[in-house]
Structures are given as C-alpha cells and as structure tokens.
Amino acid sequence: MKRTRKTAIGLALAVGVSFFAIVGVFAYEKFFNASTVTMGKAIPLTEGSGPNGERWQLVARVEHKHHSSGDKTRLCLNLIVGGEQSAGGCEFDARPSYGYWSSGKGPGYSTFFLGPVPTNATQVRLAGPGLKTYVVPTSPLPAMKGIPQGRYFIVDSDPDGSVTARNDGRRYWTVTPLDAHGRSVSFRDF
C-alpha cells in the first residue's frame, strides 16, 4: 500500500508540474510576445554618391513600439547603401552604454557619422586627436508624429577608410553640436 501511495503521489506531482510548465510556457509567450513594433513610411532626407558612383541615401522613420509595460515612439535615421541599411538606427538617447550618434560604412571604404540634434544646433563639429576636424551644417528634420522637432547631420568623415583601418581605439571623432555662434549645444533624446 505504501508503494501504491508513493506512486500515486509521484504521478500527481508529475501531472501538476507538467500542467504548471505548460501554463508557464503560455504565460511566458503571452508576456514576452505582447510587444509589437510598427515602422512608419521612410522619408528621404538626403542622398549622394561614393567615389565609384555607388549611391547612398539617408532616410527617417518613426518607430512605434507597443509593449505590455507601455508605448514608446522613437526617431530612426538609416543610411541606405546598395539597398541595405549600413548605419543608423533608432537608439538616439543618452544612455551611457550606447553611442549617441551613429557611425557606419558608406559606399566603398568610407565611414559616415549621422544623427539628430536639437533645433538650435545649426552645425556640428567632429574632431579627434590627430584627425581632420569637420564642421558641417545641420538640416531640419521633417515633422513626424510623436518625434520632437529637431535637425540632423550626416558627414562622410573617412572617405577612403584609412582612419577606420588604423583605428587603435583611441583615435576617433567626438561629435559636438553647435549653435549659430559656435557655442556647444546640449543634446536631447529622440
């Protein structure tokens, strides 16, 4: 009788654990798959070509993410080269573990820097130890629902890829947004 009782208890325990495991999987799937991401239509901002005639284009989009913990709308800037995204993204915020601005491969061996800046940043300076300094104008971002007004910049800072090829981790550009008088402007999240 003890053996039968132990068997019955073991069977009940196995059935109970299986039931909770199945319910747990459904609850896990429902919670973690509750988010949805929708992307707005791509808005062309500017375009150009590389040294061999390869075309590039910068586009803006609105990303709306709905999750069980709330909604979030973000600006996406994407550099498109050869029909594929090569730089940019949707993470333009001040979290220290991420770069605020984006850099990535352009046509050929080039490297582009790009990103959004506040409305009072009419220019951006890229500078670094032993590197060419760039001061480039910014352009207005189009009005996009849920995105603050702002401007953007894009620059081919390494046209031949030589800086990127010899980068030793200490030599790279720092981006500083500037107002019309050349004074530094604080960045903001987009």
C-alpha positions as CSV (number, residue, x, y, z in Angstrom):
1,M,0.0,0.0,0.0
2,K,2.8,2.4,0.7
3,R,4.3,1.7,-2.7
4,T,1.0,2.5,-4.4
5,R,0.6,5.7,-2.3
6,K,4.1,6.8,-3.3
7,T,3.3,6.0,-7.0
8,A,0.1,8.0,-6.8
9,I,1.8,10.9,-5.2
10,G,4.6,10.8,-7.8
11,L,2.1,10.6,-10.6
12,A,0.0,13.5,-9.2
13,L,3.2,15.6,-8.7
14,A,4.4,14.9,-12.3
15,V,0.9,15.8,-13.7
16,G,0.9,19.0,-11.6
17,V,4.4,20.0,-12.7
18,S,3.6,19.3,-16.3
19,F,0.4,21.4,-16.0
20,F,2.2,24.4,-14.5
21,A,5.1,24.0,-17.1
22,I,2.5,24.2,-19.9
23,V,0.7,27.1,-18.3
24,G,4.0,28.8,-17.6
25,V,5.1,28.5,-21.3
26,F,1.8,30.1,-22.5
27,A,2.1,32.9,-19.9
28,Y,5.8,33.4,-20.9
29,E,4.8,33.6,-24.6
30,K,1.9,35.9,-23.9
31,F,4.1,38.3,-21.8
32,F,7.2,38.4,-24.0
33,N,5.4,38.4,-27.3
34,A,3.0,41.1,-26.2
35,S,5.1,43.8,-27.9
36,T,4.5,45.0,-31.4
37,V,6.7,47.3,-33.4
38,T,5.4,49.3,-36.3
39,M,7.6,51.4,-38.6
40,G,6.4,54.5,-40.4
41,K,7.0,55.2,-44.0
42,A,10.6,56.1,-44.9
43,I,11.1,59.8,-45.5
44,P,14.1,60.6,-47.7
45,L,16.3,63.3,-46.2
46,T,19.3,63.5,-48.4
47,E,21.4,61.4,-50.8
48,G,24.7,61.3,-52.6
49,S,27.3,59.0,-54.2
50,G,30.6,57.5,-53.4
51,P,33.9,57.7,-55.4
52,N,32.8,54.8,-57.7
53,G,29.3,56.2,-58.2
54,E,27.7,54.0,-55.5
55,R,24.5,55.7,-54.3
56,W,23.7,56.3,-50.7
57,Q,20.5,57.8,-49.1
58,L,19.6,58.9,-45.6
59,V,16.0,58.3,-44.6
60,A,14.0,59.0,-41.4
61,R,11.2,56.9,-40.0
62,V,9.1,56.7,-36.9
63,E,9.2,53.5,-34.8
64,H,6.3,52.9,-32.5
65,K,6.7,50.1,-30.0
66,H,3.8,48.8,-28.0
67,H,4.6,46.6,-25.1
68,S,2.7,45.5,-22.0
69,S,4.8,48.0,-20.0
70,G,3.8,50.9,-22.2
71,D,4.3,52.7,-25.6
72,K,7.4,54.3,-26.9
73,T,7.9,56.3,-30.1
74,R,11.4,56.9,-31.4
75,L,13.1,58.5,-34.4
76,C,15.0,56.2,-36.7
77,L,17.7,57.5,-39.1
78,N,19.0,55.0,-41.6
79,L,21.9,55.3,-44.1
80,I,21.0,53.1,-47.0
81,V,23.8,51.9,-49.3
82,G,23.2,49.4,-52.1
83,G,19.6,48.9,-50.9
84,E,20.6,47.9,-47.4
85,Q,21.0,49.8,-44.1
86,S,24.7,50.3,-43.3
87,A,24.5,52.8,-40.4
88,G,21.9,54.5,-38.2
89,G,19.2,53.1,-36.1
90,C,16.5,54.0,-33.5
91,E,18.6,54.4,-30.4
92,F,19.3,58.1,-30.2
93,D,19.4,58.7,-26.5
94,A,21.9,59.5,-23.8
95,R,22.3,56.0,-22.2
96,P,26.0,55.7,-21.4
97,S,26.3,52.2,-22.8
98,Y,25.4,53.3,-26.3
99,G,26.8,55.9,-28.6
100,Y,24.5,58.9,-29.0
101,W,25.3,59.3,-32.7
102,S,25.7,56.6,-35.3
103,S,28.7,55.7,-37.5
104,G,28.9,53.1,-40.1
105,K,30.1,52.0,-43.5
106,G,29.2,54.2,-46.5
107,P,30.0,53.4,-50.2
108,G,33.4,51.9,-50.9
109,Y,35.6,52.1,-47.8
110,S,34.0,55.3,-46.4
111,T,32.7,55.8,-42.9
112,F,29.7,58.2,-42.2
113,F,28.6,59.8,-38.9
114,L,25.0,60.9,-38.6
115,G,22.4,61.7,-36.0
116,P,19.7,64.1,-34.8
117,V,20.4,67.3,-32.9
118,P,18.2,69.9,-31.2
119,T,16.6,72.7,-33.2
120,N,19.2,75.3,-32.0
121,A,22.2,73.2,-33.3
122,T,22.8,74.7,-36.7
123,Q,26.1,73.0,-37.2
124,V,28.1,70.0,-35.8
125,R,31.9,69.7,-35.2
126,L,33.6,66.4,-35.5
127,A,37.2,66.4,-34.0
128,G,39.6,64.0,-32.5
129,P,43.4,63.7,-31.7
130,G,45.3,63.6,-35.0
131,L,42.2,63.6,-37.1
132,K,40.8,66.0,-39.6
133,T,38.2,68.4,-38.0
134,Y,34.9,68.7,-39.7
135,V,32.3,71.5,-39.2
136,V,29.1,70.6,-41.1
137,P,25.7,72.3,-41.3
138,T,22.6,70.6,-40.0
139,S,19.2,70.4,-41.7
140,P,15.7,70.4,-40.3
141,L,14.0,67.0,-39.6
142,P,10.6,66.8,-41.2
143,A,7.6,66.9,-38.9
144,M,6.9,63.4,-37.6
145,K,4.1,62.4,-35.2
146,G,5.5,61.7,-31.8
147,I,9.0,62.9,-32.5
148,P,10.3,66.2,-31.1
149,Q,11.3,68.9,-33.6
150,G,15.0,68.8,-34.4
151,R,17.7,68.8,-37.0
152,Y,20.1,66.2,-38.3
153,F,23.6,65.9,-39.7
154,I,25.5,63.5,-41.9
155,V,29.1,63.6,-42.9
156,D,31.5,61.2,-44.7
157,S,34.3,61.6,-42.2
158,D,36.5,58.9,-43.5
159,P,36.1,58.8,-47.3
160,D,38.9,56.3,-48.0
161,G,38.6,54.3,-44.8
162,S,42.2,55.0,-43.7
163,V,41.2,56.2,-40.2
164,T,38.9,53.3,-39.6
165,A,41.6,50.8,-40.9
166,R,44.2,52.1,-38.4
167,N,41.9,52.8,-35.5
168,D,43.7,51.8,-32.3
169,G,40.7,52.5,-30.1
170,R,42.0,56.0,-29.1
171,R,41.6,57.9,-32.3
172,Y,38.1,58.6,-33.3
173,W,35.9,61.6,-33.7
174,T,33.9,63.3,-31.0
175,V,30.7,65.0,-32.1
176,T,29.7,68.4,-30.7
177,P,26.5,70.1,-31.8
178,L,27.0,73.9,-32.1
179,D,24.6,76.9,-32.3
180,A,24.9,79.6,-34.9
181,H,27.6,81.4,-32.8
182,G,29.8,78.2,-32.5
183,R,28.8,77.5,-28.8
184,S,28.1,74.0,-27.7
185,V,24.5,72.8,-27.5
186,S,23.3,70.0,-25.1
187,F,21.9,67.0,-26.9
188,R,18.5,65.5,-26.2
189,D,16.8,62.2,-26.7
190,F,15.0,61.4,-29.9
